[in-house]
């Protein structure tokens, strides 16, 4: 029996950004799985892990991976700033033609990006956002919180309907990533809401693609804190939009990791 022909490599260079905080237990499996896929399917890629100054040795773990995998980059935050700041830093540092961010628990398989990439071919500035159509292991409480977040975001922030703002699997052209993340200000979990607000403001097209989402144990989301902080962050996004703050990018040297003296490390 003739063996199947090997798949052609993906034509785009790809940057994968993973924000982390206290992920020493879950991240090793994710790094192995993501690197195995990227090495098999991509000629040019980088894997950027932005660690939010984890106290459990997550940064040291990534540094060890980088010794044998030169495509792995570690950006270590100088203090705990938040997921939004980590994503902003990583996506601004990305050099690939396409920039993907995903969660550290590998809830959506990295291979899903192959469904996303064709949607951006021939597009200079654009985004493909995952929609969690197929979900495993989601609790009723988590689902209710997610629906409430979507409702508030539509009432307070969005100018257009958004199918799923909080899915942690989004692909950007590099031009779109540079424009959006240079304007973004949210340091916490509402960074996704802010990104959609910016897309609406700038007229950047967003396409949606269904993904399989497997909820993993070990979530770092504090629902009590989020219940107070997230609506406040949405109101701040709305205020910045109305006041024209998003008319200019964050000034050089004013990013939170720059003000705090962040260390770019491997």
C-alpha positions in Angstrom: 0.0 0.0 0.0 1.4 3.4 -1.0 1.9 5.7 2.0 0.0 9.0 1.8 1.8 12.0 0.5 3.0 14.4 3.2 0.9 17.5 3.7 2.4 20.7 2.1 3.7 23.2 4.6 1.5 26.2 5.4 2.5 29.1 3.2 2.3 31.8 5.9 4.8 32.5 8.7 3.0 32.1 12.0 3.4 33.6 15.5 1.6 31.9 18.3 1.2 33.9 21.5 0.3 32.2 24.8 -0.3 34.3 27.9 0.4 32.5 31.2 0.0 32.8 34.9 0.7 29.9 37.3 0.6 27.4 34.5 3.5 25.1 35.5 1.3 22.1 35.6 -0.7 22.5 32.4 1.8 24.3 30.1 4.3 21.5 29.4 1.8 19.4 27.6 0.6 22.4 25.7 4.1 23.4 24.6 4.9 19.8 23.5 1.6 19.5 21.5 1.8 23.0 19.9 5.5 22.7 19.0 5.0 19.2 17.5 2.3 20.7 15.2 4.2 23.8 14.3 7.4 21.9 13.5 5.4 19.5 11.3 3.3 22.1 9.4 5.2 25.4 9.3 8.5 26.4 7.7 8.6 29.7 9.6 7.1 30.1 13.0 7.6 31.4 16.5 6.0 30.5 19.8 5.8 33.5 22.2 5.0 32.8 25.9 4.3 35.9 27.9 4.4 35.0 31.6 2.6 37.3 34.1 5.4 36.9 36.7 4.1 33.5 37.9 5.4 32.5 41.4 5.3 28.7 40.4 8.2 28.6 38.0 6.3 28.9 34.8 8.9 31.2 33.3 11.7 28.9 34.2 9.9 26.0 32.5 9.5 28.0 29.3 13.2 29.0 29.5 14.2 25.4 29.6 12.0 24.6 26.5 13.7 27.5 24.7 17.1 25.9 25.1 16.2 23.0 22.8 13.6 24.9 20.7 15.0 28.2 19.5 11.6 29.2 18.0 10.3 29.6 21.6 10.5 33.1 23.1 9.8 34.0 26.7 8.6 37.5 27.6 8.5 37.9 31.4 6.4 40.6 32.9 8.1 42.5 35.8 5.0 42.0 38.0 1.5 40.6 37.8 -0.2 43.0 35.4 -3.0 40.9 33.8 -3.9 38.7 30.8 -4.7 41.7 28.6 -1.3 43.2 29.1 0.4 39.9 28.4 -1.5 39.5 25.2 -0.8 43.1 24.1 2.9 42.6 24.7 3.1 39.3 23.0 1.1 40.3 19.9 3.0 43.5 19.5 6.3 41.6 19.6 5.1 39.0 17.0 7.0 39.0 13.7 4.9 36.4 11.7 2.6 37.3 8.8 -0.2 35.8 10.9 -0.6 36.2 14.7 -2.6 33.7 16.7 -3.3 33.9 20.3 -4.5 30.9 22.3 -4.9 29.8 25.9 -2.3 27.9 27.9 -4.6 25.0 28.5 -4.9 24.2 24.8 -8.7 24.2 25.0 -8.9 24.5 21.2 -6.5 22.2 19.3 -3.7 24.2 17.6 -4.5 22.4 14.3 -7.7 24.4 14.2 -5.7 27.3 12.8 -5.7 25.5 9.4 -9.4 26.3 9.2 -8.7 30.0 10.0 -5.7 30.7 7.7 -7.6 30.5 4.4 -10.0 33.1 5.6 -7.2 35.7 5.6 -5.5 34.9 2.4 -5.4 37.9 0.2 -6.4 40.1 3.1 -4.1 42.9 4.3 -5.9 43.8 7.5 -8.3 41.3 9.1 -9.2 39.0 12.0 -10.7 35.5 12.3 -12.4 34.9 15.7 -13.2 31.5 17.1 -16.8 30.7 18.2 -17.2 28.0 20.8 -19.8 26.0 18.9 -18.7 22.6 20.4 -18.0 22.7 24.1 -17.1 20.0 26.5 -17.1 20.0 30.2 -18.6 23.5 30.7 -20.5 24.0 33.9 -23.9 25.6 34.1 -22.5 28.5 36.2 -19.6 29.2 33.8 -22.1 29.3 30.9 -24.4 31.7 32.7 -21.4 34.0 33.5 -20.3 33.9 29.9 -23.8 34.8 28.6 -24.1 37.7 31.1 -20.7 39.0 30.0 -21.8 38.9 26.4 -25.0 40.7 27.2 -23.2 43.5 29.1 -20.7 43.9 26.4 -23.5 44.4 23.8 -25.3 46.9 26.1 -22.2 48.9 27.0 -19.5 48.5 24.3 -20.3 46.9 21.0 -21.5 48.8 18.0 -22.3 45.6 16.1 -23.5 42.1 17.1 -20.6 39.8 18.2 -21.1 36.1 18.2 -18.5 35.1 20.8 -16.1 37.8 22.2 -14.4 35.7 24.8 -13.1 32.7 22.9 -9.4 32.5 23.4 -8.5 31.5 19.9 -8.1 34.4 17.4 -6.0 34.9 14.3 -4.9 38.3 13.0 -3.0 39.5 10.0 0.2 41.2 11.3 -1.1 44.6 10.2 -4.3 44.1 12.1 -2.4 42.9 15.2 -0.2 46.0 15.2 -3.1 48.4 14.7 -5.3 46.8 17.4 -2.8 46.0 20.1 -1.0 49.4 19.8 -4.3 51.1 20.6 -5.6 48.6 23.3 -5.4 49.6 27.0 -7.1 46.9 28.9 -4.8 44.9 31.2 -7.3 42.3 32.3 -9.7 39.7 30.8 -11.8 42.2 29.0 -9.1 42.7 26.4 -11.3 40.6 24.0 -14.2 43.0 24.4 -11.8 45.9 23.8 -10.5 44.3 20.6 -14.0 44.0 19.2 -14.7 47.6 20.1 -11.5 48.6 18.2 -12.4 46.5 15.2 -15.8 48.2 15.0 -14.2 51.7 15.4 -11.6 51.1 12.8 -13.7 49.1 10.4 -11.5 46.0 10.5 -13.4 43.0 9.2 -13.8 40.0 11.5 -14.8 36.6 10.3 -16.1 33.9 12.6 -15.1 30.2 12.6 -16.5 27.5 14.8 -14.1 25.7 17.1 -14.2 22.7 19.4 -13.6 23.9 23.0 -12.7 21.6 25.8 -12.9 23.2 29.2 -9.9 22.2 31.3 -9.5 22.0 35.1 -7.4 24.7 36.7 -9.1 27.9 35.5 -7.5 31.0 36.9 -10.7 33.1 36.5 -12.0 34.5 39.8 -15.7 35.0 39.2 -16.3 37.1 42.3 -13.5 39.6 41.3 -14.6 39.5 37.6 -18.2 40.3 38.6 -17.0 43.8 39.8 -13.9 44.4 37.6 -15.2 43.3 34.2 -18.2 45.7 34.0 -15.9 48.5 35.1 -13.4 47.7 32.4 -16.3 47.7 29.8 -17.3 51.2 31.0 -13.7 52.3 30.6 -13.6 51.0 27.1 -16.8 52.8 26.2 -15.5 56.0 27.8 -12.3 55.8 25.9 -14.2 55.3 22.7 -16.5 58.3 23.3 -13.7 60.6 24.4 -11.5 59.7 21.4 -8.7 58.1 23.5 -8.4 55.4 20.9 -7.5 57.9 18.2 -3.8 57.5 19.1 -1.7 54.4 20.1 -0.2 54.1 23.6 2.8 56.4 23.6 6.3 54.8 23.5 7.5 53.9 27.0 3.9 54.1 28.5 3.0 50.5 28.2 2.7 49.0 31.7 5.5 46.4 31.2 7.8 49.2 30.0 7.0 51.5 32.9 7.7 48.7 35.3 11.0 47.7 33.6 10.1 44.4 32.0 12.7 41.9 31.1 12.7 40.3 27.6 14.2 36.9 28.3 14.6 33.5 26.6 
